[in-house]
Amino acid sequence: MSARIAAIVFLSASLGLGWPDAKPRVLVERVGSWSVPPESGQPSLADGRASIFYDDGRFAVINAILARVTQGRKPYFVLGEGYSVFSGCWSTSRGKARAMARPVYLPGLINPPPPPMTILFQFEGSDPLKSRPIRTITNAGQGLLQVDTTEVVRTVEARTRSYESSSGSVVWSCAKP
């Protein structure tokens, strides 16, 4: 029986499947003003950013368009064209989390590619994954938003794995904070 379990673990690791990760903490910010909708019933759009913290030290940022249909409704990400994904690692020190990420997916050929980004976050408590509130210190957004981030997290993970596979470089080799 233990040989069978070991074979399953080896096979899933060699295929890149692994065990499911714990749910990451995702912070969504609007980084631009809402546009005036072109027609009644059309969504207002704004630039947005989702910062994703994994408990094993991995970090990712997706820059994408946020949309909302009417005031009071939850905004949502538009993940068609024009989004970018940065992936890397995060660490903590004295109530701050420092995240560094490099581009792994860009909307077309951008030459030269943007440099890696560093974002600082302020939080209360000893663990940014559980602390409230948390806010961005650098690249200040305009407040945190409630958004369904399931598809955002899937997109970031798929783009990062694709980049690692095609480039041969490991992006998510992080020390646990």
C-alpha positions in Angstrom: 0.0 0.0 0.0 2.8 2.5 0.9 4.5 1.7 -2.4 1.3 2.6 -4.2 1.0 5.9 -2.4 4.7 6.7 -3.1 4.2 5.9 -6.8 1.2 8.3 -6.9 3.1 11.1 -5.2 6.1 10.6 -7.5 3.9 10.5 -10.6 1.9 13.6 -9.6 5.1 15.5 -8.8 6.8 14.5 -12.1 3.7 15.6 -14.0 3.6 18.9 -12.1 0.3 18.1 -10.4 1.3 18.2 -6.7 -1.1 18.6 -3.8 -3.7 21.4 -3.8 -2.4 24.6 -2.2 -4.0 26.3 0.7 -6.2 29.2 -0.5 -4.0 32.3 -1.0 -4.8 35.8 0.4 -5.8 38.0 -2.5 -5.9 41.8 -2.2 -7.7 43.7 -5.0 -7.1 47.4 -5.6 -8.4 49.9 -8.1 -5.4 51.8 -9.3 -7.3 54.2 -11.7 -10.5 56.1 -11.8 -13.8 54.5 -13.0 -14.6 55.5 -16.6 -18.0 56.9 -17.6 -19.9 54.0 -19.3 -20.3 54.7 -23.1 -24.0 53.6 -23.0 -26.6 52.9 -20.4 -26.2 49.4 -19.1 -22.5 49.2 -20.2 -19.9 48.7 -17.4 -17.6 51.4 -16.1 -14.0 50.3 -16.4 -10.9 51.0 -14.3 -7.3 49.7 -14.0 -7.0 47.2 -11.2 -4.4 45.0 -9.5 -4.7 41.8 -7.5 -1.8 40.9 -5.2 -1.7 37.3 -4.3 0.1 36.0 -1.2 0.7 32.2 -0.8 1.6 30.9 2.7 4.7 29.2 1.3 6.3 32.6 0.2 5.1 32.7 -3.4 3.6 36.0 -4.6 2.0 37.2 -7.8 0.4 40.3 -9.2 -2.1 40.6 -12.0 -2.7 44.0 -13.6 -6.0 43.9 -15.4 -9.2 45.8 -16.1 -11.9 46.0 -13.5 -15.5 46.5 -14.5 -18.7 47.3 -12.7 -22.2 47.5 -14.1 -23.9 49.8 -11.5 -23.0 51.4 -8.2 -23.1 49.1 -5.3 -22.5 45.9 -7.2 -19.2 44.0 -6.9 -16.7 44.8 -9.5 -15.1 42.0 -11.5 -12.0 41.4 -13.5 -12.0 41.4 -17.3 -9.4 38.8 -18.3 -9.5 39.1 -22.0 -6.7 41.1 -23.7 -4.4 43.5 -22.0 -3.6 42.0 -18.6 -0.1 41.3 -17.3 1.2 38.8 -14.7 4.2 39.2 -12.4 5.3 36.4 -10.1 7.9 36.1 -7.4 8.3 35.8 -3.6 7.4 37.8 -0.5 8.9 38.1 3.0 8.0 40.0 6.2 9.8 42.3 8.6 8.4 44.4 11.4 4.8 44.7 10.3 5.7 45.0 6.6 5.6 42.6 3.8 8.0 43.1 0.9 7.1 41.4 -2.4 9.3 41.2 -5.5 8.0 39.9 -8.8 9.1 39.8 -12.4 7.0 39.7 -15.5 5.9 36.2 -16.6 3.1 37.3 -19.0 2.7 40.6 -20.9 0.0 41.6 -23.4 2.1 41.4 -26.5 5.7 42.1 -27.3 7.1 44.8 -25.0 10.8 45.6 -25.6 12.5 45.9 -23.3 10.3 44.1 -20.9 9.4 45.9 -17.7 11.9 45.4 -14.8 10.9 43.4 -11.7 8.6 45.2 -9.4 8.9 45.6 -5.6 5.8 46.4 -3.6 5.7 47.0 0.1 2.6 46.2 2.2 1.7 47.4 5.8 -0.2 45.1 8.0 -1.2 44.7 11.7 -0.2 41.6 13.6 2.4 39.1 12.9 1.0 37.3 9.9 0.0 39.2 6.7 -2.1 36.2 5.6 -4.4 36.6 8.6 -4.0 40.3 9.5 -6.5 43.1 8.9 -6.2 45.7 7.6 -3.4 45.4 5.0 -2.6 48.2 2.7 -0.1 48.9 -0.1 2.7 51.4 0.8 4.2 51.7 -2.7 2.2 52.0 -5.9 -0.7 53.2 -3.8 -4.1 51.9 -5.0 -7.4 53.5 -4.2 -8.7 51.1 -1.5 -9.3 47.4 -1.3 -12.3 45.9 -3.2 -14.5 42.8 -2.8 -14.0 40.8 -6.0 -14.4 37.1 -6.8 -10.8 36.1 -7.4 -11.1 32.4 -8.3 -10.4 32.9 -12.0 -7.7 35.5 -11.3 -5.8 33.0 -9.2 -6.2 30.2 -11.8 -4.9 32.6 -14.5 -1.9 33.7 -12.5 -0.9 30.1 -11.7 -1.4 28.9 -15.3 0.6 31.8 -16.8 3.5 31.4 -14.2 3.7 27.6 -14.9 3.7 28.2 -18.6 6.5 30.8 -18.3 8.6 28.4 -16.1 8.0 25.6 -18.6 8.8 27.6 -21.7 11.8 29.6 -20.3 13.4 26.9 -18.2 13.7 29.3 -15.3 12.1 28.8 -11.9 10.1 31.8 -10.7 8.4 30.3 -7.6 11.4 29.0 -5.7 10.7 30.8 -2.4 11.6 30.5 1.2 8.6 30.3 3.5 8.3 33.7 5.3 
